[in-house]
Amino acid sequence: MMLSKRLKLTATLCTLLTFIVGLSLIQIHNYQQQIYRQLNYSMKLQINIDSLRSQLWLYQEYTDGQGLSELNKRQTELAQNLAEDINWAIQQKLIIANLNQLNSNIRKLINTQNSYHSKQVDVSSTLIAEQLFKAKYSMTIEEMTEEMFRLHQLSIKQASQTQQKLLYLVGAVLLLLAILVTAWSFITLIRFKKGLASLKQGMNALAAGDLTSQINFTDTDELSALADNFNKMKQSLAQITIKKEELKQEVDSQTHKLIEQQDRLIFLAEHDELTGIYNRRAFIKKIDTAIARDLRGEDQAALLFLDLNKFKDINDSLGHSIGDDVIMIIASRLVNNLRATDMVGRFGGDEFIVWLDMITGPIDIYSSEFKLQFLISESYH
């Protein structure tokens, strides 16, 4: 099986496990909320019954209109609470029905007692009736208390049983899925580590210079495809590999050529290609530097422009190759007969420019100009 499918299946199992855990937590939470509602409801009923018991005692003691009104209010409140539906079980509903019946009996007793008081009877009969009513009230309240105790016990028992069943079910499902996910992940991990170990062994062999060994895989997955590509790469390397010394010589040769070309480009960037002296752009840059230097030292300098007369006639009559030879001879003579501090450059075509540095006066300019004119005229002969 492909590793991608293995990982997808593992992710699916983990998602299912997470979903079941979340669903179980939600179910447990909902059930706990239901238990809390039932217990709170039971406590509220118990409080209503105790309040009704207290009010009955007060009514039996004083038998006044205000006590009767408060008693009716407590009895009505208990009836309303008993009418609420909070998803009781069948047995719990029976207990609630009994409590409703007992509450109705109390109502009937209250009505009967009120009717009896409205009649004119002797004192002895009244005392006997009051004792009888009090006994019936007490018996009814005791029955209600017993029913509430049964309701509490039944609610706690059902909550315990249901919660235990839910925990067992959720625990069994989670344990089964956890074992399944762990086993599947462990198998995938073993397969992955085995494949990586084979690839690492093949790479170490390649690093050692072995181009003949192959990586063998029995399964068909991404690692086997990677191993096939690796084997093809080794075959290609074995076919195109050249000797290390030959490769080094080729690299050295190409590097030497590149250095020569770089030096040539740097030279051509500042020198005239035909004569080898400074070109116009480089000469102007050199003059700027020389002027700044002479200004600081208060030295004198001169700039001479030289133009070849009738040079066009030489190109037209003898050819451009002869004209190039004349330009090169003149440039050579200018360079050889100037001082080390002077500079000469080709301004363009048959024009030259000369910089005379550190001169003492005009006499140096005239002598240098005469000398250069003589050299140029000699080049024509």
C-alpha positions in Angstrom: 0.0 0.0 0.0 1.2 3.5 -0.8 2.4 5.5 2.1 0.0 8.3 1.3 -2.9 5.9 1.6 -1.5 4.6 4.9 -1.2 8.2 6.2 -4.7 9.0 5.0 -6.1 5.9 6.7 -4.3 6.8 9.9 -5.6 10.4 9.7 -9.1 9.0 9.2 -8.8 6.7 12.2 -7.5 9.6 14.4 -10.4 11.8 13.2 -12.9 9.1 14.0 -11.3 8.7 17.4 -11.4 12.4 18.0 -15.0 12.5 16.9 -16.1 9.7 19.2 -14.2 11.3 22.1 -16.0 14.6 21.4 -19.3 13.0 21.0 -18.8 11.0 24.2 -17.9 14.1 26.1 -21.0 15.9 24.8 -23.2 13.0 25.8 -21.7 12.8 29.2 -22.1 16.6 29.6 -25.7 16.4 28.5 -26.5 13.5 30.9 -24.8 15.3 33.8 -26.9 18.4 33.0 -30.0 16.2 33.1 -29.0 14.8 36.4 -28.3 18.2 37.8 -31.7 19.4 36.6 -33.4 16.4 38.3 -31.5 16.9 41.5 -32.3 20.6 41.6 -35.9 19.9 40.8 -36.0 17.3 43.7 -34.5 19.9 46.0 -37.0 22.5 45.0 -39.9 20.0 45.6 -38.5 19.1 48.9 -38.3 22.8 49.9 -41.9 23.3 48.7 -43.0 20.3 50.8 -41.2 21.6 53.9 -42.6 25.1 53.3 -46.1 23.6 53.0 -45.5 21.6 56.2 -44.5 24.7 58.1 -47.5 26.7 56.8 -49.9 23.9 57.7 -48.6 23.9 61.3 -49.1 27.7 61.5 -52.6 27.3 60.0 -53.5 24.6 62.5 -52.3 26.8 65.4 -54.0 30.1 64.4 -56.6 29.2 61.8 -56.9 32.7 60.4 -57.6 34.1 56.9 -54.0 35.2 56.3 -52.7 31.8 57.2 -55.2 30.2 54.8 -54.2 32.5 52.0 -50.5 31.7 52.5 -51.3 28.0 52.7 -53.2 28.1 49.4 -50.3 29.9 47.9 -47.8 27.3 49.0 -50.0 24.5 47.9 -50.5 26.1 44.4 -46.7 26.6 44.1 -46.1 23.0 44.8 -48.7 22.0 42.3 -47.1 24.1 39.6 -43.6 22.7 40.3 -45.0 19.1 40.2 -46.5 19.9 36.7 -43.1 20.6 35.2 -41.7 18.0 32.8 -38.0 17.4 33.0 -37.8 14.0 31.2 -38.4 11.8 34.1 -38.2 8.0 33.8 -41.4 5.9 34.1 -40.9 5.1 37.8 -40.0 8.7 38.6 -43.2 9.8 36.8 -45.2 7.5 39.0 -43.7 9.1 42.1 -44.5 12.6 40.7 -48.1 11.4 40.0 -48.4 10.2 43.7 -47.1 13.5 44.9 -49.7 15.3 42.8 -52.4 13.1 44.3 -51.2 13.8 47.8 -51.1 17.5 47.1 -54.7 17.3 45.9 -55.6 15.4 49.1 -54.2 18.3 51.1 -56.3 20.7 49.0 -59.4 18.6 49.8 -58.6 18.6 53.5 -58.2 22.4 53.5 -61.6 22.8 51.8 -63.2 20.3 54.1 -61.7 22.0 57.2 -62.9 25.4 56.0 -66.4 24.0 55.4 -66.5 22.5 58.9 -65.4 25.8 60.5 -68.3 27.6 58.9 -70.8 25.3 60.7 -71.9 25.9 64.3 -70.8 23.0 66.3 -69.9 22.5 70.0 -66.4 22.9 71.4 -65.8 19.2 72.0 -66.7 18.3 68.4 -64.4 21.0 67.2 -61.4 19.7 69.2 -61.9 16.2 67.9 -62.2 17.4 64.3 -59.1 19.6 64.6 -57.1 16.6 65.9 -58.4 14.5 63.1 -57.5 17.1 60.5 -54.0 17.5 62.0 -53.5 13.8 61.9 -54.5 13.6 58.3 -52.2 16.5 57.4 -49.3 14.9 59.1 -49.9 11.5 57.4 -50.2 13.2 54.0 -47.0 15.2 54.5 -45.2 12.1 55.8 -46.2 10.2 52.7 -45.0 13.1 50.5 -41.7 13.1 52.3 -41.4 9.3 51.8 -42.2 9.7 48.1 -39.5 12.4 47.8 -37.0 10.1 49.5 -37.9 7.4 47.0 -37.5 9.9 44.2 -34.1 10.8 45.4 -33.0 7.2 45.8 -34.4 6.3 42.4 -32.8 9.3 40.7 -29.4 8.5 42.2 -29.6 4.8 41.4 -30.6 5.4 37.8 -27.9 8.1 37.4 -25.3 5.7 38.7 -26.4 2.8 36.4 -26.7 5.0 33.3 -23.4 6.7 33.9 -21.6 3.4 34.5 -23.1 1.9 31.3 -22.0 5.0 29.4 -18.5 4.9 30.8 -18.1 1.2 29.9 -19.4 1.8 26.4 -17.3 4.8 25.7 -14.2 3.2 27.3 -14.6 0.1 25.2 -15.0 2.0 21.9 -12.1 4.3 22.7 -9.9 1.5 23.8 -10.6 -0.5 20.6 -10.0 2.5 18.3 -6.8 3.5 20.3 -5.4 -0.1 19.9 -6.3 0.0 16.2 -4.7 3.4 15.6 -1.6 2.5 17.5 -1.2 -0.9 15.7 -1.7 0.7 12.3 0.7 3.6 13.1 3.3 1.2 14.4 3.2 -0.9 11.2 3.4 2.3 9.1 6.4 3.5 11.2 8.2 0.2 10.8 7.7 0.3 7.0 8.8 3.9 6.8 11.9 3.3 8.9 12.9 0.3 6.8 12.6 2.2 3.6 14.6 5.2 5.0 17.3 2.8 6.1 17.6 1.3 2.6 17.7 4.8 1.1 20.4 5.9 3.6 22.5 2.8 2.8 22.3 3.6 -0.9 23.3 7.2 -0.4 26.2 6.2 1.8 27.4 3.8 -1.0 27.0 6.7 -3.5 29.0 9.0 -1.2 31.8 6.3 -1.1 31.9 6.3 -4.9 29.9 3.1 -5.5 28.0 3.6 -8.7 27.1 0.0 -9.4 25.0 -1.1 -6.4 21.2 -0.9 -6.5 18.5 -0.4 -3.9 15.9 -3.2 -3.9 12.3 -2.7 -2.6 9.6 -5.4 -2.4 6.6 -3.1 -1.8 5.2 -0.6 -4.2 5.0 2.8 -2.5 6.5 6.3 -2.6 9.8 5.0 -1.2 10.1 2.3 -3.8 9.5 4.9 -6.5 12.1 7.1 -4.9 14.5 4.1 -4.9 13.9 3.5 -8.6 14.7 7.1 -9.4 17.8 6.9 -7.2 19.0 3.7 -9.1 18.4 5.5 -12.4 20.4 8.5 -11.2 23.3 6.2 -10.3 23.2 4.6 -13.7 23.3 8.0 -15.3 26.2 9.1 -13.1 28.1 5.9 -14.0 27.7 6.7 -17.7 28.6 10.4 -17.7 31.3 10.5 -14.9 34.7 11.7 -16.1 38.0 11.5 -14.3 38.6 14.0 -11.6 41.9 15.2 -13.0 40.5 15.9 -16.5 37.6 17.8 -14.9 40.1 19.9 -12.8 42.2 20.7 -15.9 39.1 21.8 -17.8 38.0 24.0 -14.9 41.5 25.5 -14.6 41.6 26.1 -18.3 38.2 27.8 -18.4 39.2 29.9 -15.3 42.4 31.0 -16.9 40.5 32.1 -20.0 38.0 34.0 -18.0 40.8 35.8 -16.1 42.4 36.7 -19.4 39.2 38.0 -20.8 38.5 40.0 -17.6 41.9 41.6 -17.8 41.4 42.3 -21.5 38.0 43.9 -20.8 39.5 46.1 -18.0 42.3 47.2 -20.3 40.0 48.0 -23.2 37.7 50.0 -20.9 40.5 52.5 -20.4 42.8 52.2 -23.4 42.5 52.7 -27.2 42.1 49.3 -28.9 44.4 50.2 -31.8 47.3 52.1 -30.1 47.1 50.9 -26.5 47.2 54.4 -25.0 44.5 56.0 -22.9 41.2 56.5 -24.7 39.2 59.7 -24.5 37.1 58.8 -21.4 40.0 57.4 -19.4 42.2 60.4 -20.3 39.7 62.9 -19.1 39.4 61.0 -15.8 43.2 61.0 -15.4 43.3 64.8 -16.2 40.7 65.5 -13.4 42.9 63.6 -10.9 46.1 65.4 -12.2 44.5 68.9 -12.0 43.4 68.3 -8.4 46.9 67.1 -7.5 48.6 70.1 -9.1 46.2 72.5 -7.4 47.2 71.1 -4.0 50.9 71.3 -4.8 50.7 74.6 -6.7 52.5 72.9 -9.7 52.1 74.0 -13.4 50.8 71.8 -16.2 49.8 72.0 -19.8 47.4 70.3 -22.1 48.3 69.8 -25.8 46.0 68.8 -28.6 47.7 67.2 -31.6 46.0 66.8 -35.0 47.6 65.0 -38.0 47.5 67.0 -41.2 46.6 65.3 -44.5 46.0 62.0 -42.7 42.9 61.5 -44.8 45.1 61.5 -47.9 47.0 58.6 -46.5 43.9 56.5 -45.9 42.5 57.3 -49.4 45.7 56.7 -51.3 47.4 53.9 -49.3 44.5 52.3 -47.5 43.2 52.2 -43.9 45.7 49.5 -42.8 48.6 51.9 -43.6 46.7 54.7 -41.8 46.4 52.4 -38.8 50.1 51.7 -38.9 50.9 55.4 -39.0 48.6 56.0 -36.0 50.3 53.2 -34.0 53.8 54.5 -34.9 52.9 58.0 -33.8 51.4 56.8 -30.5 54.5 54.7 -29.8 56.8 57.6 -30.4 54.7 59.9 -28.2 54.8 57.4 -25.4 58.5 56.7 -25.7 59.6 60.4 -25.8 57.5 61.8 -23.0 58.4 61.9 -19.3 57.1 59.4 -16.8 54.9 62.1 -15.3 53.3 63.0 -18.7 50.3 61.3 -20.2 49.2 60.8 -23.8 45.9 59.6 -25.1 44.0 59.2 -28.4 41.2 61.8 -28.6 39.6 60.2 -31.7 40.5 59.5 -35.3 43.8 61.3 -36.0 43.7 63.4 -32.9 45.9 63.0 -29.9 46.0 64.8 -26.5 49.1 65.2 -24.3 49.3 66.2 -20.6 52.5 67.8 -19.5 52.8 67.7 -15.8 55.1 69.6 -13.4 56.5 72.1 -15.9 58.4 75.3 -14.8 57.1 77.7 -17.5 56.0 78.3 -21.1 59.5 77.4 -22.4 58.8 73.7 -21.4 55.6 73.8 -23.4 57.3 75.2 -26.5 60.2 72.7 -26.4 57.8 69.8 -25.9 55.5 71.0 -28.6 58.4 71.3 -31.1 59.8 67.9 -30.2 56.4 66.3 -30.7 55.8 68.0 -34.0 59.2 66.7 -35.1 58.3 63.1 -34.1 55.0 63.3 -36.0 56.7 64.6 -39.1 59.3 61.9 -38.9 56.4 59.3 -38.8 55.2 60.6 -42.2 58.7 60.0 -43.8 
